Structures are given as C-alpha cells and as structure tokens.
C-alpha cells in the first residue's frame, strides 16, 4: 500500500495555454501529445528546427519572456539553454507544473502514454521509469477499444441525467451503461451520426426502464487451470459484468481478482472459514441470487462441463426458470498436455483421449481403461493424486501393460507446475512424493512423446521438473 510516488489525475487545460520551450524533436513529441487537448499550445525557441506544420500550435522563434507563462497550465522544457533555465525558474516561482524532458528529478509531473477516445482517456504511467513498457501496454489497449468508443462514451455522458431520473437503483444503471457500451447496434449508429447514436441509446433506455431490474442470469464460467492469462476473453468480460462471483476453492485468487472490483464474492469452498457449501446449498444460492435480478458468475476451475457438477446446477436453474449461459475454459488435462508438450492424440499411437475420474473408480471402470490404454489411447485421470499408486496397480491387474508410460502434472497451467514421469509399474511400486496442488495423471504410450524428461527446457520456461 502507498507505493505510488505520483498520482494520476485528469487536469483541466481547456481555455489555458501549454508552453513548450524548445524547437527540436523532443518539443515536437510533446506537441503531438498536448495538441490532443483543446488548450492553446505555444512553442518558444530561438531555433525552431522541427517541422510543426500540421499541428495546431503557435511556433514563436524568439527568446523566452516571463510573460509567456501568463495563463499557462503546464510548461514543458525540451531544450538546454539559458532561455530554458529562465523558463524553469519562472514556472517554479509561479507554481506552474513543469516537465523537463528526460530529466525526471526536475519534473513535477510525467506524461503518461495515452489511449484517447475523447472524452474517454486511458493513461498508462510508469512514473517515468519504464516508458517502453507503458507504450506496449498502450498498444494492447488501443487494439481492444474500437475507434468509435469515444462517441459512445459521449452518448453516455449526455444521457446521464435522464438515466439517473429514470433508473433509480445503481445496479440497474450499471446494467444500462454496460448494455450501451457493448451493443453493436449503438456502436454502428453512433459512428454514423451523433443523432442516430442518441436515437438508439434512447430506445435502449426505454427498454431498460420498461423491464425494471430485469431477470438475473447465471453464467457458468470456466476459469481455466489457474493462471489469469488462461482465462478466455469472454470469461473476463462476463466477470467484469457480474454482480456476484460465486467461485470454488480451486480457482486461485488471481483469477477471482479478474472480476469486477465491487462485485460480491462468495467462496463456496470455504463458508466463512468453516465447512464448505454442499452442492445443494450451492444450487439454492445461485438460484436465489439470480432470482433477485443479479448477474451471477459461477466461476469453476478448468472447464465447467468437466467434473464441475454442472449437471446439478443446470438442473436447478432450469427448474427455477433462470437464464444461463456457459463459457468454456481450459480443462486441467489440456493445460497439463501443453505444459509437457504432450500430444494426447498422436497419429499411429493414440487415436483418442479420455477424461476420467480416478476417484471412486470401480472394477468395471478399470477394465475399460486398461483396454483403452492397451489400444494406445491416452487417459487423463482427474482427482487421482492420493490414489495414484493404487490405480496404477489396479490397471496392471486389469490387463494393462506394466510398461505403459504415465505422467503426472501437478499445478498444470500455473507458474509452479511440477511433473513426474514413469510407468504403471514404477508408479505402483514406489511411493512418489508429489508437490502440493491438484494433479492430472496421464496414462498411455503418447506420454513418451512429450518433453517430460527435458528438464532444462521446461526450467528455462520457468517450470520446475520434479
Ligand atoms: N473442471 C475442472 C476439473 C475439476 S475436478 C477442469 O476442467 O479442469 C478437480 C480436479 O481437476 C483435481 O482433482 C485435479 O485432478 C484437476 N485439476 C484442476 N486444476 C488442476 C491443475 N491446475 N493442475 C492439475 N490438475 C488440476
């Protein structure tokens, strides 16, 4: 906490002037930045070398005079000269914020990288320490926001008073604005003309007012194996729109943190530090929340349809007549295959891939799996860490080849992944010490084609190999 040495804010420059001392490329760079504003921009230098044509600036090739700073909101110094020193002194004595290009200790403020969709402004600052990184982040954000986004932001601003009069609850207003900025119809209309955009936005507002708080919805969202960047873009967007995030314990905090900051969070794996919620309690909970009109993100590890008790939750939602939508996620076995560069299907070796639970496997299951492994298919066993040795032994008892390769991936898809490789026989004979965390057990000949033993390469990627 309290780690920022600068504070980002939006500073009013309308009707004021911004003075740049210097006539070279550095001055030009600053001019490019500040001419995005409506301020009057004045360039002053005895030598104007850069080409300022095309910029809405006043370029004055002359000595600096203290009165140049009358009415100035900001001063940039982009040359080294006696004039520059005088300008610095003058700015300081008048308490006008000063930026001396490339001399951080002399700066009162830094200029962030800016993504501009007026009136929406996104500023990325590294406190002057890592401008290249800030520019990279900026490029990504630029790519995320359509060029017409600012027009929609203006629309939202123009409707604000009416929205406040018509929609009285905060959640309802937020829902309206979210619909406004995500509606392709409004984006198209707003890019045609402000009037067309306004017309569509008003129609949307009427619709929201007519529907009241509206029906809630439950999104069953796959969180992936536990790294924030293995979340899908859709999952991320819906987590941003949710009123409540109901998550399992297996979903790490970094992923839950991707959700809207003020969304309520309920960890159903840990009810107030005591016992976890039963499945029936979870079903009741999500039905109740959605019935209250809330948008519920039911966040599950991996993919929600794979060992996620989705069947029961969907049943409860259907019975209660609640809308739902499912967002797939990267299931643990697929993350484990990626971490170890193991193709789980492989021409002439493995014609298929089976996801199964090792927990509570009966003799019939083992018969099936042994036959599948013999036929070359890859088994990915979930929930099997504590019974790994026992399952390996039983597979051999049921006819699997004891030399069938096995591979175990603990914390797949996470920075602290660790792996273990062997055969059904070695796994059944030796007790293996696994790292803490959830694990996938692979069985089948395709495992031998992965990078399991290639510890150096995995380590270079930040992976630990057991
Ligand atoms: N829906 C999840 C599975 C939930 S069942 C999915 O699609 O991945 C819980 C089991 O998933 C764990 O016992 C473990 O076998 C596996 N698992 C979940 N996350 C994992 C991870 N990051 N690494 C390895 N296995 C994981």
Boltz pocket constraint, residues with backbone or C-beta under 6 A from the ligand:
constraints:
  - pocket:
      binder: B
      contacts: [[A, 224], [A, 225], [A, 226], [A, 250], [A, 300], [A, 301], [A, 302], [A, 303], [A, 304], [A, 305], [A, 306], [A, 307], [A, 308], [A, 330], [A, 331], [A, 332], [A, 333], [A, 336], [A, 381], [A, 382], [A, 383], [A, 384], [A, 409], [A, 410], [A, 411], [A, 412], [A, 413], [A, 414], [A, 438], [A, 439], [A, 440]]
      max_distance: 6.0
